[in-house]
């Protein structure tokens, strides 16, 4: 296949990073897809919504004071609390 990263790839990468499982062999893309499909779907939907908002440029900056029309702490591919509720707690990494 091409090197194009799909939304699913990005969601899986974000989940893997959040869970701190990059070094754990069983946490393959397939394993994450099989076990956390709902979290992947939710993250994709949320990220697409955020991207749409960001693209419209709703964020307004006034004289160095940020007056924002929505919470800019939400960035695409961020594991927010609603996604965390669909996932196990992160592993405390021993590298």
N, C-alpha and C positions, 0 to 999 in steps of 0.2 A: 504493500500500500504506500500511499504518499506520506510525506512527513507532516501533513496537515493535522493539527491537533483539534480533535472534536471537543464539543462542550463536555461530553462524557469523560474524555481524557483529562480535561482541566478539573472537573469535579473530583475525579478519582485522585488526582495529584493533591488537591487541596485536602481531601479527607485523609490521605496517607500522611501528609505533613502534620495535620492537626493531631492525628492519633500517635504520631511519633513512631511509626512502624516501618520507616524506610529500610531498616536493616533486618527486618524479620521476614524470612523466606516465604512464609505461608501467605503474606499479604500481597498476593498478586492482584493485577487488575481484575481478573476473573473472580477471585475470592471476594474482593470488595464489591463487585457488581452483584454477586449472588447474595451477599449478606446485607448490603446496605443500599439496595436499589431505591428505596424511598428517599433516603438522604441524598443520593445522587440526583434524583429527579427534582427534589426540592431545591437543591443548590443551583441546578441549571435554571430552573424557573426564576428563582430569586435573582440570579446573576443577570439573566436576560432582562428582567424588569429594571434592575439598577442600571444596566448599560443603556437601556432606552431612555431612562430619566437623565443620565449623564449626557447622553447625546443631544438631548433637547436643551441642555445648558441651563437647567433650572437654578443651578447654584449661582447666587449673586454675590459679588464682593463689593462692598461700599467702603471706600476710603480706608482700606486696611482692616475694617471690621467685617468679619464674615457674617453676612446675614443670609442664612441658608433656608431654602424652601423645604428641605428634607434633611434627614440625618446623613451627613456626608461620611460619618464613620463607617457606614455600610459601603463596602467596595465590592465589586464583583469577585466571586470566588473566595469570599470570606466565610468562615464557619461561624455563623451567628448562633444565638441561643436556640432559635427554633431548629436549626440543623443539629446542634449539639444534643438536643433532646432525642434525636433519631440515631445517635451514635453512642458507643461505649465511651467511658472516660479515657483520656489519652494515657498511654503508657509513660511512666516516668522513666526517661531514657537512661540506660546504662550503656555508654558507648564503648 
